[in-house]
Amino acid sequence: MTASFRQPSADGQVLVAGSLAFDQIMDFPGLFKDHILPEKIHMISISFLVAEFRKQRGGCSGNIAYTLALLGERPRVLATAGNDFGEYRAWLDEQGVDTSSIVVHDEMVTASCFITTDMADNQITGFYPGAMGKARELSLATAADNGGDPAQLAVIAPDDPEAMLRHCREAREAGVAAVFDPSFQVIALDGDALAEAARGLRAVIVNDYEFAVFQEKTKLDLAGLLELAEMWVVTYGEEGSHIHLRGGETIEIPAAKAEEVVDPTGAGDAYRGGFVAGLLRGADLSVCGRMGSVAAVYAVECYGTQTHGYTADDFWRRYDENFPR
């Protein structure tokens, strides 16, 4: 383990801007369809007695920062939270995440996602943005400068849409190298906003569905998208990922093998954390992608987005098992 990319970056601060949320997950031991009468679809009033309930820490910035911290980096989260955030903050602090740029709004609660899943994996979801709606008031440029101790890289993850657009604009104007992760917010933003957000950034990371939506909304092909951002990283789940670069080169990254697929939720955030850790260390892009692949399988093997864990030795042992030199 002598390769420099296997060691945490010496002074590479990374700022992760994005949502913080609580995931309230409920399991219904039946099928939704058995309780929905087609002739009454216009006036649904249904209550499901759930068999299991879990409240978990989540939000894209928290999940990405958690993976970066597992890999020995010192990520700083830029986000808003509510009056119920105390335990979550303590948890992040314990993991090595810098929470000094998280702004708490005492008159509000932290964003919450309420998910009920039936036996056929159908889901009914409600999302309350809570304090996340205040994220548009945060300045990425100010946080990245950090009093003259600037961040080497910024990650702009899903959040309040207006906050995401502001963060991308400020990163571009301040000359901060940035990775844009629009994720599910590709639905909320129109084509002009998406194109402007990506313009001038170092990288955009999306899954294959989000990539297709991005292209459809912007009316740009891959070559056109590469005129906006230097590289586009597209993930394909168990089929790995592709890193598209200006000039036409594409680097194909194989997926790492999961011992057991328990819950795919959070795998994308873990991939981004692993990939960004590689960027901070100056690793080859093929290594960055493989680091993302290994980080992702740890996430899918556990229920929840911040419930898995590993040491550096564990991570690199698994890296070598999947990608022998």
Disulfide bonds with the S-S distance in Angstrom:
none
